[in-house]
Amino acid sequence: MSAPRILGVNSRTYPTQGRDGGWDPEGSTILVVLVAGTIGDYAAYAGSGTPEWVARYGVKLSYAEACVHFPNQLEPERYRAA
């Protein structure tokens, strides 16, 4: 299996609740990877790990979710939704 062609990587840290019920100051970080398809399309995947791992095994994001991580960079007609 060849390595996925990664077009972009974005990481975001979101607040999470700690064991004591308060906010965990470190939060939870997810990685979002934009991957090229084989016919000029692309898709974004989210997860934790290396960009290569997320590109292969991450959860595919909807177009709207992908636009949050890659604003003004994606075209709806090129985004591989399913």
DOLOKOL-819568 format. One record per residue: chain; residue in one letter; x, y, z of N, C-alpha, C in turn. Coordinates in steps of 0.001 Angstrom, whole numbers, m for minus. Layout:
DOLOKOL-819568
<r><ch>A</ch><aa>a</aa><n_c1>X</n_c1><n_c2>Y</n_c2><n_c3>Z</n_c3><ca_c1>X</ca_c1><ca_c2>Y</ca_c2><ca_c3>Z</ca_c3><c_c1>X</c_c1><c_c2>Y</c_c2><c_c3>Z</c_c3></r>
...
//
This chain:
DOLOKOL-819568
<r><ch>A</ch><aa>m</aa><n_c1>845</n_c1><n_c2>m1174</n_c2><n_c3>0</n_c3><ca_c1>0</ca_c1><ca_c2>0</ca_c2><ca_c3>0</ca_c3><c_c1>895</c_c1><c_c2>1243</c_c2><c_c3>0</c_c3></r>
<r><ch>A</ch><aa>s</aa><n_c1>686</n_c1><n_c2>2150</n_c2><n_c3>m946</n_c3><ca_c1>1520</ca_c1><ca_c2>3341</ca_c2><ca_c3>m1014</ca_c3><c_c1>1087</c_c1><c_c2>4368</c_c2><c_c3>25</c_c3></r>
<r><ch>A</ch><aa>a</aa><n_c1>2017</n_c1><n_c2>5228</n_c2><n_c3>370</n_c3><ca_c1>1742</ca_c1><ca_c2>6262</ca_c2><ca_c3>1369</ca_c3><c_c1>755</c_c1><c_c2>7281</c_c2><c_c3>805</c_c3></r>
<r><ch>A</ch><aa>p</aa><n_c1>m185</n_c1><n_c2>7739</n_c2><n_c3>1614</n_c3><ca_c1>m1126</ca_c1><ca_c2>8749</ca_c2><ca_c3>1145</ca_c3><c_c1>m395</c_c1><c_c2>10069</c_c2><c_c3>888</c_c3></r>
<r><ch>A</ch><aa>r</aa><n_c1>m865</n_c1><n_c2>10809</n_c2><n_c3>m117</n_c3><ca_c1>m272</ca_c1><ca_c2>12115</ca_c2><ca_c3>m416</ca_c3><c_c1>m980</c_c1><c_c2>13162</c_c2><c_c3>436</c_c3></r>
<r><ch>A</ch><aa>i</aa><n_c1>m265</n_c1><n_c2>13687</n_c2><n_c3>1404</n_c3><ca_c1>m825</ca_c1><ca_c2>14640</ca_c2><ca_c3>2358</ca_c3><c_c1>m703</c_c1><c_c2>16054</c_c2><c_c3>1805</c_c3></r>
<r><ch>A</ch><aa>l</aa><n_c1>m1843</n_c1><n_c2>16748</n_c2><n_c3>1752</n_c3><ca_c1>m1883</ca_c1><ca_c2>18108</ca_c2><ca_c3>1238</ca_c3><c_c1>m1825</c_c1><c_c2>19160</c_c2><c_c3>2341</c_c3></r>
<r><ch>A</ch><aa>g</aa><n_c1>m2208</n_c1><n_c2>18793</n_c2><n_c3>3542</n_c3><ca_c1>m2207</ca_c1><ca_c2>19743</ca_c2><ca_c3>4648</ca_c3><c_c1>m2448</c_c1><c_c2>19051</c_c2><c_c3>5969</c_c3></r>
<r><ch>A</ch><aa>v</aa><n_c1>m1978</n_c1><n_c2>19681</n_c2><n_c3>7042</n_c3><ca_c1>m2146</ca_c1><ca_c2>19145</ca_c2><ca_c3>8399</ca_c3><c_c1>m2552</c_c1><c_c2>20299</c_c2><c_c3>9306</c_c3></r>
<r><ch>A</ch><aa>n</aa><n_c1>m3530</n_c1><n_c2>20048</n_c2><n_c3>10160</n_c3><ca_c1>m3998</ca_c1><ca_c2>21045</ca_c2><ca_c3>11116</ca_c3><c_c1>m4233</c_c1><c_c2>20351</c_c2><c_c3>12444</c_c3></r>
<r><ch>A</ch><aa>s</aa><n_c1>m3839</n_c1><n_c2>20984</n_c2><n_c3>13525</n_c3><ca_c1>m4152</ca_c1><ca_c2>20417</ca_c2><ca_c3>14838</ca_c3><c_c1>m4866</c_c1><c_c2>21471</c_c2><c_c3>15661</c_c3></r>
<r><ch>A</ch><aa>r</aa><n_c1>m5786</n_c1><n_c2>21011</n_c2><n_c3>16475</n_c3><ca_c1>m6542</ca_c1><ca_c2>21888</ca_c2><ca_c3>17358</ca_c3><c_c1>m6667</c_c1><c_c2>21223</c_c2><c_c3>18712</c_c3></r>
<r><ch>A</ch><aa>t</aa><n_c1>m6617</n_c1><n_c2>22057</n_c2><n_c3>19738</n_c3><ca_c1>m6805</ca_c1><ca_c2>21562</ca_c2><ca_c3>21098</ca_c3><c_c1>m8150</c_c1><c_c2>22061</c_c2><c_c3>21600</c_c3></r>
<r><ch>A</ch><aa>y</aa><n_c1>m8950</n_c1><n_c2>21142</n_c2><n_c3>22088</n_c3><ca_c1>m10279</ca_c1><ca_c2>21448</ca_c2><ca_c3>22594</ca_c3><c_c1>m10308</c_c1><c_c2>21221</c_c2><c_c3>24101</c_c3></r>
<r><ch>A</ch><aa>p</aa><n_c1>m11044</n_c1><n_c2>22052</n_c2><n_c3>24840</n_c3><ca_c1>m11132</ca_c1><ca_c2>21851</ca_c2><ca_c3>26284</ca_c3><c_c1>m11853</c_c1><c_c2>20547</c_c2><c_c3>26600</c_c3></r>
<r><ch>A</ch><aa>t</aa><n_c1>m11412</n_c1><n_c2>19895</n_c2><n_c3>27649</n_c3><ca_c1>m12065</ca_c1><ca_c2>18669</ca_c2><ca_c3>28111</ca_c3><c_c1>m12292</c_c1><c_c2>18769</c_c2><c_c3>29611</c_c3></r>
<r><ch>A</ch><aa>q</aa><n_c1>m13205</n_c1><n_c2>17977</n_c2><n_c3>30080</n_c3><ca_c1>m13513</ca_c1><ca_c2>17971</ca_c2><ca_c3>31506</ca_c3><c_c1>m12553</c_c1><c_c2>17039</c_c2><c_c3>32236</c_c3></r>
<r><ch>A</ch><aa>g</aa><n_c1>m11993</n_c1><n_c2>17511</n_c2><n_c3>33338</n_c3><ca_c1>m11078</ca_c1><ca_c2>16704</ca_c2><ca_c3>34134</ca_c3><c_c1>m11825</c_c1><c_c2>15768</c_c2><c_c3>35062</c_c3></r>
<r><ch>A</ch><aa>r</aa><n_c1>m11101</n_c1><n_c2>14926</n_c2><n_c3>35750</n_c3><ca_c1>m11700</ca_c1><ca_c2>13947</ca_c2><ca_c3>36673</ca_c3><c_c1>m12429</c_c1><c_c2>14616</c_c2><c_c3>37835</c_c3></r>
<r><ch>A</ch><aa>d</aa><n_c1>m11971</n_c1><n_c2>15805</n_c2><n_c3>38216</n_c3><ca_c1>m12597</ca_c1><ca_c2>16498</ca_c2><ca_c3>39337</ca_c3><c_c1>m13828</c_c1><c_c2>17299</c_c2><c_c3>38926</c_c3></r>
<r><ch>A</ch><aa>g</aa><n_c1>m14204</n_c1><n_c2>17224</n_c2><n_c3>37657</n_c3><ca_c1>m15375</ca_c1><ca_c2>17948</ca_c2><ca_c3>37162</ca_c3><c_c1>m15045</c_c1><c_c2>19313</c_c2><c_c3>36599</c_c3></r>
<r><ch>A</ch><aa>g</aa><n_c1>m13836</n_c1><n_c2>19797</n_c2><n_c3>36849</n_c3><ca_c1>m13402</ca_c1><ca_c2>21081</ca_c2><ca_c3>36293</ca_c3><c_c1>m12785</c_c1><c_c2>20879</c_c2><c_c3>34915</c_c3></r>
<r><ch>A</ch><aa>w</aa><n_c1>m12308</n_c1><n_c2>21959</n_c2><n_c3>34327</n_c3><ca_c1>m11712</ca_c1><ca_c2>21879</ca_c2><ca_c3>32998</ca_c3><c_c1>m10268</c_c1><c_c2>21424</c_c2><c_c3>33084</c_c3></r>
<r><ch>A</ch><aa>d</aa><n_c1>m9897</n_c1><n_c2>20514</n_c2><n_c3>32217</n_c3><ca_c1>m8524</ca_c1><ca_c2>20043</ca_c2><ca_c3>32105</ca_c3><c_c1>m7734</c_c1><c_c2>21113</c_c2><c_c3>31348</c_c3></r>
<r><ch>A</ch><aa>p</aa><n_c1>m6707</n_c1><n_c2>21698</n_c2><n_c3>31938</n_c3><ca_c1>m5982</ca_c1><ca_c2>22783</ca_c2><ca_c3>31280</ca_c3><c_c1>m5251</c_c1><c_c2>22351</c_c2><c_c3>30013</c_c3></r>
<r><ch>A</ch><aa>e</aa><n_c1>m4932</n_c1><n_c2>21071</n_c2><n_c3>29896</n_c3><ca_c1>m4236</ca_c1><ca_c2>20607</ca_c2><ca_c3>28695</ca_c3><c_c1>m5196</c_c1><c_c2>20265</c_c2><c_c3>27568</c_c3></r>
<r><ch>A</ch><aa>g</aa><n_c1>m6426</n_c1><n_c2>19963</n_c2><n_c3>27876</n_c3><ca_c1>m7411</ca_c1><ca_c2>19654</ca_c2><ca_c3>26862</ca_c3><c_c1>m7082</c_c1><c_c2>18402</c_c2><c_c3>26073</c_c3></r>
<r><ch>A</ch><aa>s</aa><n_c1>m7699</n_c1><n_c2>18282</n_c2><n_c3>24921</n_c3><ca_c1>m7498</ca_c1><ca_c2>17144</ca_c2><ca_c3>24030</ca_c3><c_c1>m7164</c_c1><c_c2>17673</c_c2><c_c3>22634</c_c3></r>
<r><ch>A</ch><aa>t</aa><n_c1>m6086</n_c1><n_c2>17181</n_c2><n_c3>22055</n_c3><ca_c1>m5649</ca_c1><ca_c2>17648</ca_c2><ca_c3>20738</ca_c3><c_c1>m5987</c_c1><c_c2>16611</c_c2><c_c3>19678</c_c3></r>
<r><ch>A</ch><aa>i</aa><n_c1>m6582</n_c1><n_c2>17094</n_c2><n_c3>18585</n_c3><ca_c1>m6829</ca_c1><ca_c2>16214</ca_c2><ca_c3>17442</ca_c3><c_c1>m6046</c_c1><c_c2>16736</c_c2><c_c3>16251</c_c3></r>
<r><ch>A</ch><aa>l</aa><n_c1>m5697</n_c1><n_c2>15836</n_c2><n_c3>15384</n_c3><ca_c1>m4978</ca_c1><ca_c2>16150</ca_c2><ca_c3>14163</ca_c3><c_c1>m5937</c_c1><c_c2>15949</c_c2><c_c3>13003</c_c3></r>
<r><ch>A</ch><aa>v</aa><n_c1>m5965</n_c1><n_c2>16891</n_c2><n_c3>12079</n_c3><ca_c1>m6778</ca_c1><ca_c2>16752</ca_c2><ca_c3>10873</ca_c3><c_c1>m5831</c_c1><c_c2>16809</c_c2><c_c3>9680</c_c3></r>
<r><ch>A</ch><aa>v</aa><n_c1>m5945</n_c1><n_c2>15808</n_c2><n_c3>8805</n_c3><ca_c1>m5049</ca_c1><ca_c2>15679</ca_c2><ca_c3>7666</ca_c3><c_c1>m5869</c_c1><c_c2>15721</c_c2><c_c3>6385</c_c3></r>
<r><ch>A</ch><aa>l</aa><n_c1>m5463</n_c1><n_c2>16582</n_c2><n_c3>5460</n_c3><ca_c1>m6092</ca_c1><ca_c2>16671</ca_c2><ca_c3>4144</ca_c3><c_c1>m5303</c_c1><c_c2>15786</c_c2><c_c3>3192</c_c3></r>
<r><ch>A</ch><aa>v</aa><n_c1>m5992</n_c1><n_c2>14833</n_c2><n_c3>2554</n_c3><ca_c1>m5340</ca_c1><ca_c2>13814</ca_c2><ca_c3>1733</ca_c3><c_c1>m5837</c_c1><c_c2>13888</c_c2><c_c3>298</c_c3></r>
<r><ch>A</ch><aa>a</aa><n_c1>m4905</n_c1><n_c2>13812</n_c2><n_c3>m644</n_c3><ca_c1>m5248</ca_c1><ca_c2>13819</ca_c2><ca_c3>m2068</ca_c3><c_c1>m5846</c_c1><c_c2>12476</c_c2><c_c3>m2468</c_c3></r>
<r><ch>A</ch><aa>g</aa><n_c1>m6863</n_c1><n_c2>12522</n_c2><n_c3>m3316</n_c3><ca_c1>m7444</ca_c1><ca_c2>11310</ca_c2><ca_c3>m3890</ca_c3><c_c1>m6744</c_c1><c_c2>10954</c_c2><c_c3>m5183</c_c3></r>
<r><ch>A</ch><aa>t</aa><n_c1>m7257</n_c1><n_c2>9974</n_c2><n_c3>m5879</n_c3><ca_c1>m6611</ca_c1><ca_c2>9510</ca_c2><ca_c3>m7107</ca_c3><c_c1>m7139</c_c1><c_c2>10193</c_c2><c_c3>m8366</c_c3></r>
<r><ch>A</ch><aa>i</aa><n_c1>m8248</n_c1><n_c2>10921</n_c2><n_c3>m8246</n_c3><ca_c1>m8842</ca_c1><ca_c2>11544</ca_c2><ca_c3>m9437</ca_c3><c_c1>m8984</c_c1><c_c2>13061</c_c2><c_c3>m9284</c_c3></r>
<r><ch>A</ch><aa>g</aa><n_c1>m8045</n_c1><n_c2>13685</n_c2><n_c3>m8580</n_c3><ca_c1>m8080</ca_c1><ca_c2>15125</ca_c2><ca_c3>m8391</ca_c3><c_c1>m8989</c_c1><c_c2>15581</c_c2><c_c3>m7267</c_c3></r>
<r><ch>A</ch><aa>d</aa><n_c1>m9480</n_c1><n_c2>14634</n_c2><n_c3>m6480</n_c3><ca_c1>m10330</ca_c1><ca_c2>14980</ca_c2><ca_c3>m5347</ca_c3><c_c1>m9495</c_c1><c_c2>14923</c_c2><c_c3>m4069</c_c3></r>
<r><ch>A</ch><aa>y</aa><n_c1>m10125</n_c1><n_c2>15204</n_c2><n_c3>m2945</n_c3><ca_c1>m9451</ca_c1><ca_c2>15129</ca_c2><ca_c3>m1658</ca_c3><c_c1>m10466</c_c1><c_c2>14928</c_c2><c_c3>m556</c_c3></r>
<r><ch>A</ch><aa>a</aa><n_c1>m9960</n_c1><n_c2>14566</n_c2><n_c3>637</n_c3><ca_c1>m10808</ca_c1><ca_c2>14370</ca_c2><ca_c3>1813</ca_c3><c_c1>m9963</c_c1><c_c2>14661</c_c2><c_c3>3048</c_c3></r>
<r><ch>A</ch><aa>a</aa><n_c1>m10630</n_c1><n_c2>14980</n_c2><n_c3>4151</n_c3><ca_c1>m9942</ca_c1><ca_c2>15252</ca_c2><ca_c3>5410</ca_c3><c_c1>m10306</c_c1><c_c2>14172</c_c2><c_c3>6424</c_c3></r>
<r><ch>A</ch><aa>y</aa><n_c1>m9317</n_c1><n_c2>13781</n_c2><n_c3>7209</n_c3><ca_c1>m9483</ca_c1><ca_c2>12750</ca_c2><ca_c3>8229</ca_c3><c_c1>m8975</c_c1><c_c2>13274</c_c2><c_c3>9566</c_c3></r>
<r><ch>A</ch><aa>a</aa><n_c1>m9635</n_c1><n_c2>12886</n_c2><n_c3>10648</n_c3><ca_c1>m9271</ca_c1><ca_c2>13346</ca_c2><ca_c3>11993</ca_c3><c_c1>m8892</c_c1><c_c2>12173</c_c2><c_c3>12870</c_c3></r>
<r><ch>A</ch><aa>g</aa><n_c1>m7964</n_c1><n_c2>12402</n_c2><n_c3>13789</n_c3><ca_c1>m7561</ca_c1><ca_c2>11388</ca_c2><ca_c3>14745</ca_c3><c_c1>m6373</c_c1><c_c2>11865</c_c2><c_c3>15541</c_c3></r>
<r><ch>A</ch><aa>s</aa><n_c1>m5718</n_c1><n_c2>10951</n_c2><n_c3>16229</n_c3><ca_c1>m4500</ca_c1><ca_c2>11289</ca_c2><ca_c3>16953</ca_c3><c_c1>m3425</c_c1><c_c2>10309</c_c2><c_c3>16528</c_c3></r>
<r><ch>A</ch><aa>g</aa><n_c1>m2220</n_c1><n_c2>10786</n_c2><n_c3>16450</n_c3><ca_c1>m1100</ca_c1><ca_c2>9989</ca_c2><ca_c3>15971</ca_c3><c_c1>m315</c_c1><c_c2>10796</c_c2><c_c3>14964</c_c3></r>
<r><ch>A</ch><aa>t</aa><n_c1>477</n_c1><n_c2>10111</n_c2><n_c3>14164</n_c3><ca_c1>1251</ca_c1><ca_c2>10801</ca_c2><ca_c3>13133</ca_c3><c_c1>312</c_c1><c_c2>11199</c_c2><c_c3>11989</c_c3></r>
<r><ch>A</ch><aa>p</aa><n_c1>704</n_c1><n_c2>12196</n_c2><n_c3>11191</n_c3><ca_c1>m135</ca_c1><ca_c2>12548</ca_c2><ca_c3>10037</ca_c3><c_c1>m399</c_c1><c_c2>11357</c_c2><c_c3>9104</c_c3></r>
<r><ch>A</ch><aa>e</aa><n_c1>603</n_c1><n_c2>10522</n_c2><n_c3>8905</n_c3><ca_c1>440</ca_c1><ca_c2>9356</ca_c2><ca_c3>8028</ca_c3><c_c1>m600</c_c1><c_c2>8384</c_c2><c_c3>8592</c_c3></r>
<r><ch>A</ch><aa>w</aa><n_c1>m564</n_c1><n_c2>8167</n_c2><n_c3>9921</n_c3><ca_c1>m1524</ca_c1><ca_c2>7255</ca_c2><ca_c3>10548</ca_c3><c_c1>m2935</c_c1><c_c2>7811</c_c2><c_c3>10421</c_c3></r>
<r><ch>A</ch><aa>v</aa><n_c1>m3104</n_c1><n_c2>9092</n_c2><n_c3>10708</n_c3><ca_c1>m4431</ca_c1><ca_c2>9713</ca_c2><ca_c3>10609</ca_c3><c_c1>m4929</c_c1><c_c2>9679</c_c2><c_c3>9167</c_c3></r>
<r><ch>A</ch><aa>a</aa><n_c1>m4045</n_c1><n_c2>9894</n_c2><n_c3>8205</n_c3><ca_c1>m4442</ca_c1><ca_c2>9858</ca_c2><ca_c3>6792</ca_c3><c_c1>m4971</c_c1><c_c2>8486</c_c2><c_c3>6391</c_c3></r>
<r><ch>A</ch><aa>r</aa><n_c1>m4428</n_c1><n_c2>7433</n_c2><n_c3>6968</n_c3><ca_c1>m4863</ca_c1><ca_c2>6069</ca_c2><ca_c3>6631</ca_c3><c_c1>m6060</c_c1><c_c2>5586</c_c2><c_c3>7452</c_c3></r>
<r><ch>A</ch><aa>y</aa><n_c1>m6064</n_c1><n_c2>5908</n_c2><n_c3>8755</n_c3><ca_c1>m7030</ca_c1><ca_c2>5287</ca_c2><ca_c3>9656</ca_c3><c_c1>m7946</c_c1><c_c2>6262</c_c2><c_c3>10390</c_c3></r>
<r><ch>A</ch><aa>g</aa><n_c1>m7809</n_c1><n_c2>7547</n_c2><n_c3>10125</n_c3><ca_c1>m8624</ca_c1><ca_c2>8536</ca_c2><ca_c3>10819</ca_c3><c_c1>m10082</c_c1><c_c2>8499</c_c2><c_c3>10385</c_c3></r>
<r><ch>A</ch><aa>v</aa><n_c1>m10879</n_c1><n_c2>9273</n_c2><n_c3>11067</n_c3><ca_c1>m12309</ca_c1><ca_c2>9380</ca_c2><ca_c3>10773</ca_c3><c_c1>m12501</c_c1><c_c2>10463</c_c2><c_c3>9710</c_c3></r>
<r><ch>A</ch><aa>k</aa><n_c1>m13205</n_c1><n_c2>10095</n_c2><n_c3>8630</n_c3><ca_c1>m13431</ca_c1><ca_c2>11066</ca_c2><ca_c3>7558</ca_c3><c_c1>m14374</c_c1><c_c2>12161</c_c2><c_c3>8033</c_c3></r>
<r><ch>A</ch><aa>l</aa><n_c1>m14017</n_c1><n_c2>13405</n_c2><n_c3>7713</n_c3><ca_c1>m14842</ca_c1><ca_c2>14543</ca_c2><ca_c3>8089</ca_c3><c_c1>m15765</c_c1><c_c2>14959</c_c2><c_c3>6955</c_c3></r>
<r><ch>A</ch><aa>s</aa><n_c1>m16893</n_c1><n_c2>15538</n_c2><n_c3>7330</n_c3><ca_c1>m17779</ca_c1><ca_c2>16111</ca_c2><ca_c3>6318</ca_c3><c_c1>m17101</c_c1><c_c2>17341</c_c2><c_c3>5720</c_c3></r>
<r><ch>A</ch><aa>y</aa><n_c1>m17623</n_c1><n_c2>17806</n_c2><n_c3>4600</n_c3><ca_c1>m17065</ca_c1><ca_c2>19004</ca_c2><ca_c3>3963</ca_c3><c_c1>m17116</c_c1><c_c2>20191</c_c2><c_c3>4921</c_c3></r>
<r><ch>A</ch><aa>a</aa><n_c1>m18232</n_c1><n_c2>20378</n_c2><n_c3>5617</n_c3><ca_c1>m18372</ca_c1><ca_c2>21511</ca_c2><ca_c3>6538</ca_c3><c_c1>m17334</c_c1><c_c2>21445</c_c2><c_c3>7663</c_c3></r>
<r><ch>A</ch><aa>e</aa><n_c1>m17118</n_c1><n_c2>20257</n_c2><n_c3>8213</n_c3><ca_c1>m16123</ca_c1><ca_c2>20104</ca_c2><ca_c3>9276</ca_c3><c_c1>m14713</c_c1><c_c2>20349</c_c2><c_c3>8740</c_c3></r>
<r><ch>A</ch><aa>a</aa><n_c1>m14424</n_c1><n_c2>19858</n_c2><n_c3>7544</n_c3><ca_c1>m13103</ca_c1><ca_c2>20043</ca_c2><ca_c3>6948</ca_c3><c_c1>m12815</c_c1><c_c2>21525</c_c2><c_c3>6715</c_c3></r>
<r><ch>A</ch><aa>c</aa><n_c1>m13844</n_c1><n_c2>22296</n_c2><n_c3>6361</n_c3><ca_c1>m13659</ca_c1><ca_c2>23729</ca_c2><ca_c3>6121</ca_c3><c_c1>m13277</c_c1><c_c2>24481</c_c2><c_c3>7390</c_c3></r>
<r><ch>A</ch><aa>v</aa><n_c1>m13658</n_c1><n_c2>23967</n_c2><n_c3>8552</n_c3><ca_c1>m13255</ca_c1><ca_c2>24590</ca_c2><ca_c3>9816</ca_c3><c_c1>m11737</c_c1><c_c2>24501</c_c2><c_c3>9978</c_c3></r>
<r><ch>A</ch><aa>h</aa><n_c1>m11156</n_c1><n_c2>23395</n_c2><n_c3>9555</n_c3><ca_c1>m9727</ca_c1><ca_c2>23172</ca_c2><ca_c3>9717</ca_c3><c_c1>m8905</c_c1><c_c2>23716</c_c2><c_c3>8553</c_c3></r>
<r><ch>A</ch><aa>f</aa><n_c1>m9513</n_c1><n_c2>23817</n_c2><n_c3>7383</n_c3><ca_c1>m8827</ca_c1><ca_c2>24333</ca_c2><ca_c3>6196</ca_c3><c_c1>m9698</c_c1><c_c2>25404</c_c2><c_c3>5538</c_c3></r>
<r><ch>A</ch><aa>p</aa><n_c1>m9886</n_c1><n_c2>26562</n_c2><n_c3>6215</n_c3><ca_c1>m10790</ca_c1><ca_c2>27587</ca_c2><ca_c3>5699</ca_c3><c_c1>m10297</c_c1><c_c2>28184</c_c2><c_c3>4376</c_c3></r>
<r><ch>A</ch><aa>n</aa><n_c1>m11241</n_c1><n_c2>28443</n_c2><n_c3>3486</n_c3><ca_c1>m10972</ca_c1><ca_c2>29075</ca_c2><ca_c3>2185</ca_c3><c_c1>m9986</c_c1><c_c2>28294</c_c2><c_c3>1320</c_c3></r>
<r><ch>A</ch><aa>q</aa><n_c1>m9861</n_c1><n_c2>26991</n_c2><n_c3>1542</n_c3><ca_c1>m8921</ca_c1><ca_c2>26173</ca_c2><ca_c3>771</ca_c3><c_c1>m9602</c_c1><c_c2>25054</c_c2><c_c3>m3</c_c3></r>
<r><ch>A</ch><aa>l</aa><n_c1>m10851</n_c1><n_c2>24726</n_c2><n_c3>354</n_c3><ca_c1>m11504</ca_c1><ca_c2>23551</ca_c2><ca_c3>m217</ca_c3><c_c1>m12619</c_c1><c_c2>23950</c_c2><c_c3>m1186</c_c3></r>
<r><ch>A</ch><aa>e</aa><n_c1>m12791</n_c1><n_c2>23124</n_c2><n_c3>m2212</n_c3><ca_c1>m13867</ca_c1><ca_c2>23311</ca_c2><ca_c3>m3179</ca_c3><c_c1>m14867</c_c1><c_c2>22178</c_c2><c_c3>m2998</c_c3></r>
<r><ch>A</ch><aa>p</aa><n_c1>m16158</n_c1><n_c2>22507</n_c2><n_c3>m2815</n_c3><ca_c1>m17139</ca_c1><ca_c2>21442</ca_c2><ca_c3>m2539</ca_c3><c_c1>m17217</c_c1><c_c2>20387</c_c2><c_c3>m3640</c_c3></r>
<r><ch>A</ch><aa>e</aa><n_c1>m17012</n_c1><n_c2>20788</n_c2><n_c3>m4876</n_c3><ca_c1>m17119</ca_c1><ca_c2>19809</ca_c2><ca_c3>m5972</ca_c3><c_c1>m15921</c_c1><c_c2>18857</c_c2><c_c3>m6039</c_c3></r>
<r><ch>A</ch><aa>r</aa><n_c1>m14836</n_c1><n_c2>19187</n_c2><n_c3>m5381</n_c3><ca_c1>m13663</ca_c1><ca_c2>18302</ca_c2><ca_c3>m5346</ca_c3><c_c1>m13578</c_c1><c_c2>17482</c_c2><c_c3>m4067</c_c3></r>
<r><ch>A</ch><aa>y</aa><n_c1>m14401</n_c1><n_c2>17824</n_c2><n_c3>m3072</n_c3><ca_c1>m14320</ca_c1><ca_c2>17132</ca_c2><ca_c3>m1792</ca_c3><c_c1>m15020</c_c1><c_c2>15781</c_c2><c_c3>m1868</c_c3></r>
<r><ch>A</ch><aa>r</aa><n_c1>m14322</n_c1><n_c2>14726</n_c2><n_c3>m1468</n_c3><ca_c1>m14837</ca_c1><ca_c2>13364</ca_c2><ca_c3>m1497</ca_c3><c_c1>m15640</c_c1><c_c2>13122</c_c2><c_c3>m218</c_c3></r>
<r><ch>A</ch><aa>a</aa><n_c1>m16945</n_c1><n_c2>13223</n_c2><n_c3>m316</n_c3><ca_c1>m17800</ca_c1><ca_c2>13167</ca_c2><ca_c3>874</ca_c3><c_c1>m18034</c_c1><c_c2>11745</c_c2><c_c3>1379</c_c3></r>
<r><ch>A</ch><aa>a</aa><n_c1>m18137</n_c1><n_c2>10788</n_c2><n_c3>520</n_c3><ca_c1>m18481</ca_c1><ca_c2>9429</ca_c2><ca_c3>967</ca_c3><c_c1>m17340</c_c1><c_c2>8470</c_c2><c_c3>784</c_c3></r>
//
